[in-house]
């Protein structure tokens, strides 16, 4: 930055300003508003004057370019999901017989159990195909035979693990199945 006699300047790192009275190489003499003459290196002062200063500072770039470089793009944020909800199952299958058929009249207990197991198998296959990671099968407490049959069914898949579902929400009558997404599924035949 070049200075000449009469330039209005600010002193960097000090609350001081004045007018250039003498330029001797890189040493600049200024007179402050109280009439004192002080000497500074050219690197320690800057010119006053809005437009000239902007031109000198941004001579090679436009102000818009600098602003664009300094502005940070904000990532679009999706809806926030609470940690508890993030781990909730995305699919529930109620295997109570009254949820599967309009009327159970004429069905033997064996027919009911076969229908419940077929439904569970179809829903599990659907979840695997659609890459649904967690499924809760609601089987109820009862005598526990359906639960045992479901555990046998789930055990035939190499890409799932199963465990008791959330007790607070389902009690003892539900099993949660976690489906591993990076394992090649085997199908139940």
C-alpha positions in Angstrom: 0.0 0.0 0.0 1.4 3.4 -0.9 1.0 6.5 1.2 1.3 10.2 0.3 1.3 13.4 2.2 -2.3 14.3 3.3 -3.6 10.7 3.4 -5.9 10.0 6.4 -4.8 6.8 8.1 -5.6 4.5 11.0 -2.9 2.8 13.1 -3.3 -1.0 13.3 -3.5 -2.5 16.8 -3.9 0.9 18.4 -6.8 3.4 18.9 -5.0 6.0 16.9 -5.6 7.9 13.6 -4.1 10.9 11.9 -2.8 12.5 8.7 0.4 11.6 6.8 2.9 14.4 7.1 6.0 12.7 5.7 6.9 9.6 3.7 10.4 8.3 4.0 10.8 4.9 2.4 8.7 2.5 4.5 8.7 4.9 7.5 5.5 7.0 7.6 5.2 10.1 9.9 1.7 11.0 10.9 0.2 13.8 12.9 -2.6 12.7 15.3 -5.6 14.9 16.1 -3.7 16.3 19.2 -0.9 17.6 17.0 1.7 15.0 17.9 3.9 13.5 15.2 4.5 9.8 15.3 6.5 7.4 13.1 5.2 4.0 11.9 6.2 1.4 9.4 3.9 1.3 6.4 2.7 -2.2 7.4 1.4 -0.8 10.7 -1.1 1.7 9.2 -4.0 1.7 6.7 -5.7 4.4 4.7 -9.0 5.7 5.8 -11.6 6.0 3.1 -14.3 3.4 2.4 -14.4 2.9 -1.4 -10.6 3.4 -1.9 -9.8 0.9 0.8 -12.2 -1.7 -0.6 -10.7 -1.3 -4.1 -7.2 -1.7 -2.7 -8.0 -4.7 -0.5 -10.2 -6.4 -3.1 -8.3 -5.4 -6.2 -8.1 -8.9 -7.7 -11.4 -10.2 -6.5 -14.9 -8.9 -6.3 -16.5 -8.5 -2.9 -19.2 -11.0 -4.0 -16.5 -13.7 -4.6 -15.1 -13.2 -1.2 -18.5 -13.4 0.4 -19.3 -16.6 -1.5 -16.0 -18.1 -0.4 -16.7 -17.2 3.3 -20.3 -18.3 3.4 -20.8 -21.9 4.5 -23.5 -24.0 2.8 -25.9 -25.3 5.4 -26.9 -28.9 5.1 -30.6 -29.5 4.8 -31.7 -31.2 7.9 -34.4 -33.8 7.8 -36.9 -34.3 10.5 -35.3 -35.1 13.8 -35.9 -38.6 15.1 -35.6 -39.2 18.8 -33.0 -41.9 19.8 -35.8 -44.1 21.3 -37.8 -43.9 18.1 -34.8 -44.6 15.9 -34.5 -48.1 17.4 -38.2 -48.9 17.3 -39.2 -51.6 14.9 -40.6 -50.4 11.6 -43.0 -53.3 11.2 -45.4 -55.1 13.5 -47.2 -58.3 12.7 -50.1 -59.3 15.0 -50.5 -63.1 14.8 -53.6 -63.4 17.0 -56.0 -65.5 15.0 -58.8 -63.0 15.2 -56.5 -60.5 13.4 -55.9 -63.0 10.5 -59.4 -64.3 9.7 -62.9 -62.9 10.0 -64.2 -66.0 11.6 -62.3 -68.9 13.1 -65.4 -71.1 13.0 -64.6 -74.6 11.7 -60.9 -74.2 12.2 -59.0 -76.7 14.3 -56.2 -75.5 16.5 -53.7 -77.1 14.0 -55.3 -75.0 11.2 -54.9 -71.9 13.2 -51.3 -72.6 14.1 -50.5 -73.3 10.4 -52.2 -70.0 9.3 -50.2 -68.1 12.0 -46.9 -69.6 11.0 -47.5 -69.1 7.2 -48.4 -65.5 7.9 -45.2 -65.1 10.0 -43.1 -66.7 7.2 -44.7 -64.5 4.5 -44.3 -61.3 6.5 -40.6 -62.2 7.3 -39.9 -62.9 3.6 -41.6 -59.6 2.8 -39.4 -57.7 5.3 -36.3 -59.3 4.0 -37.2 -58.5 0.4 -38.1 -54.9 1.3 -34.9 -54.5 3.5 -37.0 -53.8 6.6 -34.5 -54.2 9.4 -36.8 -54.9 12.4 -40.1 -56.7 12.7 -42.1 -57.5 15.8 -44.2 -60.6 15.8 -47.0 -60.3 18.4 -48.0 -63.9 19.3 -49.4 -63.4 22.8 -48.5 -65.4 25.9 -50.9 -68.4 25.9 -49.3 -71.8 26.3 -46.2 -70.7 24.4 -46.4 -73.2 21.6 -46.7 -70.5 18.9 -43.7 -68.8 20.3 -41.7 -72.0 20.2 -42.8 -72.6 16.6 -41.8 -69.0 15.6 -38.4 -69.5 17.2 -37.9 -72.6 15.2 -39.0 -70.8 12.0 -36.7 -67.8 12.7 -33.8 -70.1 13.5 -33.9 -71.5 10.0 -32.8 -68.1 8.6 -29.1 -67.3 8.6 -29.6 -63.6 8.2 -31.8 -62.9 11.3 -31.5 -62.9 15.0 -34.5 -62.8 17.3 -35.2 -61.9 20.9 -38.0 -60.9 23.3 -39.5 -57.6 22.1 -39.7 -54.5 24.4 -41.4 -55.6 27.6 -42.9 -52.1 28.3 -44.7 -52.0 25.0 -45.6 -55.7 24.3 -45.3 -57.6 27.6 -44.1 -61.2 27.2 -46.2 -61.9 24.1 -44.0 -60.6 21.3 -40.7 -61.5 19.6 -38.6 -59.0 17.8 -36.6 -60.1 14.7 -33.6 -58.2 13.5 -32.7 -58.8 9.8 -29.1 -58.4 8.8 -28.9 -56.4 5.6 -25.5 -57.4 4.3 -26.0 -61.2 4.5 -27.3 -63.2 1.6 -30.6 -64.5 2.7 -31.6 -68.1 2.6 -35.3 -68.8 2.0 -37.5 -71.1 4.0 -38.7 -74.0 1.8 
